[in-house]
Each structure stands twice: as structure tokens, then as C-alpha cells.
Amino acid sequence: MQLAASKQGRAWRALLTATLVALSGAALMGGAPHAAAQEASRRAWLGVELEPGPSGGVIAKHVITSSPAAKAGIVDGDQVVSADGVPLEDPKQLVARVALAGPGNTVNLRIRRGGQERDVSPTLAPFPGRDQILRLDKVGTFAPAWKSLSTVAGTVPANVGALRGNVVLLDFWATWCAPCRLMAPQLSKWHTTYAAQGLRVVGITSDNVGVATKTAQALSMRYAVASDSAESTSAAYGVSALPTMFVIDKKGVIREVLVGYDPSRHAEIEKLLQTLLAEPAPRP
């Protein structure tokens, strides 16, 4: 699998893992995949994006779906007051506690919500890797709204909701991303093959319209392309590496996520597209 880190990658550093450092792109690109997997299995994971609280403690800015934190009942906006009896003033304190505990062990957290406090004891899991984290968080949920997109090529609706009733293949890419360029011909092929059956391929790039237009033409992109130069839509989808692709069904629900360029999964993705295209359209 090949991928490139995006500018949004710094958001992943706030995800609560054994450390604030995510797996490096070099390891994920095949340099040492087995070693990277072994290293990840030794890192504890709670599954919370943190930020400092306004008056002490730390805030659970975002809780990953099906993560240890979510299973323990922690929700977005909760304030984590203490960990194992130690008052928290900085997210790094909680990161250190999780690292010290290790996978398979519990950490005792005091949570404040709506002026009331309660204790939870999530069991920490091994760090699953960012591909799986994104899948846990997004698959089965409605596709987030698009924000501040500018059309580069083709027809790009103002929002993903306008494509309800179609199967949508949403690909986040950039001009400087070599794996993204490798993915473009396959996306064009799927567009050509399945557009008449209701597939809509949309490429969203962090490049500005001018740069993106030249690249789209150079790569003969036959599908719709939009510019997300502020990366607000990328952030809404939790994109931290490129390319990242979302398969969205006719109801607007994310059914699969693919991070990186991985030709070995293309047949699987195409089979999923065929299955989703055969599903009935939702009622108005």
C-alpha cells in the first residue's frame, strides 16, 4: 500500500494512542510493514482526540466510534478530570497514563458531563492503525457535509446530499501525491464503466483550482473534481493521508474506506460498487 501524509496529518497526533506520533508513512509504504504492525500492537489506544479544557482537565474533542473510550461511555465534549486519581491539566498527562498502562489493561477516568461527574474504566486496545481507525469511525455513518468546495472539472453539487440515490466514490487526493496519480486511471475506468448505472466519482483535492485543473487535464481525469483548498471537507472526513477513498451508498451512508494506493483491493472495491449499484434507491 502506498500513501502520503496530508496537511491534516497533524490532527492525528492529537488522537490518544500510546504516544502522539502516528505510524510513519515510510513504514506503511512497505519499508517494514511487519515491524510496524508489531510496534503498533505494543501501543495502547483509547480512541479519543483531545484538547485542553478551558478551566482544567482535558476535553474529549472527538471519540472514535467503537473505540475503548466509546465502549466505556465517553462521548464528544466530555471533560476528563483525572486519570487513575491524578488530576489532569494537559492532554499529554493522559497520553502518558495510557502508555504506562499498555494494551489490555484499564485506566480509571473521572468524567464530567453537564456538571455531574462519574467514573469509567475503559480497557485499552492495541493501536489499530489509522486505516482501521478511520474505518471504525466512519463506516456505517452518514457521509459528512461538504464544505467550501470549488469546482475544477465536471459537475460537483454543493453537497453530497444532492447525490442521494447514487453510489458515490469520493477520492481525496493532491497533485504532489504520487500514489494519488497512480489511482486516477482506475477512478476514470470505474467512472466510464459504471456512470450509466448511477456511480458518481468525485475527486477532492487540497490544491487550488488552477493547479488542480492542470493536473486533472494531464491525468485525463474523466470524473468530477473539486478543490478543497482550505481542507475543511478533508477535516470533516478525518482524512490524514492521501489518497483516501470513501464508498458511499445510495442512502448517503459510508460503506467502506480505503487509505493509500492498494491495487490488491481494487477488485474488492469494484465488487462492492456492483453490489451497491444493484440496491434499490431510497424512498424520497
Secondary structure, DSSP 8 states (H G I E B T S, - for coil): -B-EE-TTHHHHTTB-SSSS----HHIIIIISHHHHHHHHHTSEE--EEEEE-TTSSEEEEEE-TTSHHHHTT--TT-EEEEETTEE-SSHHHHHHHHHHH-TT-B--EEEEETTEEEEE--B-EE---HHHHHHHHHTTSB-----S-EEEES---SSGGGGTTSEEEEEEE-TT-HHHHHHHHHHHHHHHHHGGGTEEEEEEESS-HHHHHHHHHHTT--SEEEE-TT-HHHHHTT--EESEEEEE-TTSBEEEEEESB-GGGHHHHHHHHHHHHHS-----
